[in-house]
């Protein structure tokens, strides 16, 4: 293709200009060179020398050289290529994708014609990156850089040490290769020391399984945001509210463990249900009641003076439900019925406790509403009186 044809093509809508994108997904370029976007043949060439001098064994050096080689090949074919190198993020793969997309968009906004991307990488991220860049142009091809070398026994040993070091000190890999297994081993050891070896294995498997599910469904960012929001709300709470949360958490743990022990000691499904009603639910209810009393009622008595009746009604309902389940569990444990019928809930006093608790709560709520309505009427009358006084002309008497 002649230069004249190239210039003519640039003015045509269908013209595509080759753009070589060297991808550094973990942004080693930004860490070493201080910039995550390098644009232009000479700039990339200088970056190879500077980066290679500081990290001569890094595969990113070969990726940059492969990008320059592809640039020369396309140039020799009579095309007019551009080359850029972009870095992502050291830890977060999702953030790395966002950064790469932003940097490529910035690099190609002044390019004549529509970009045709040739993606060069030393990893396996070409497909993901291609999906990001389709918004700005078409994908011309991929080139994965694999370094050819005869390692030998010593070389293989050094390569293994290199990847072990990367697994230990690179945050992107250490959290999965060391963090999750380390947490599971720690949980297993602590429960084993406490004499709960059989439970330790199950809890450790649960920890690993949850971690795999979180990573598999890419929930890390959502969970981190939720934890950050929770910690921020904790900072804004008073000591009484934090104490209530701690008591609630302990109650949940004790209720779960007590229920597990109680269920483990019996084989009958009916008795298992009765034990859970006797132990876990009342204990958890006690935790909720303590939380409401300390974090809501006592806090408002200390710092505020309104809205207490609503919390009192909630407290009464929780206490009534805990007592109802406790009595139901005792009754089921005593009669050991073959099937659950309505008479069980009546004879155990379950329904009576629920009715009594909700009835008292309803009365308190009604009193609260009447009191609130009265206050609103008084406030409205005062506002009307003030408005009437301000509307009178100066010197006018009633």
Buried (B, 14 or more C-beta within 10 A) or exposed (E): EEEEEBEEBEEEEEBBBBBBBBBBBBBBBBEBBEEBBBBBBEBBBEBBEEBBEEBEEBBBBBBBBBBBBBBEEBEEEEBBBBBBBBBBBBBBBEBBBEBBBBBBEEBBEEBEBBBBBBBBBBBEBBEBBBEBBEEBBEBBBBBBBEEEEEEEEEEEEEEEEEEEEEBEEBEBBBBEBEEBBEBBEEBBEEBBEEEBEEBBBEBBEEBBEEBEEBEEEEEBEEEEEEEEEEEEEEEEBEEBBBBBBEBBEEBBEBBEBBBBEBBEEEEEEBBBBBBBBBBBBBBBBBBBBBBBBBBBBBBBEEEEEEEBBBBBBBBBBBBBBBBBBBBBBBBBBEEEEEEEEEEBBEBBBBBBBBEBBBEBBEEBBEEBEEEBEEEEEEEEEEEEEEEEEEEEEEEEEE
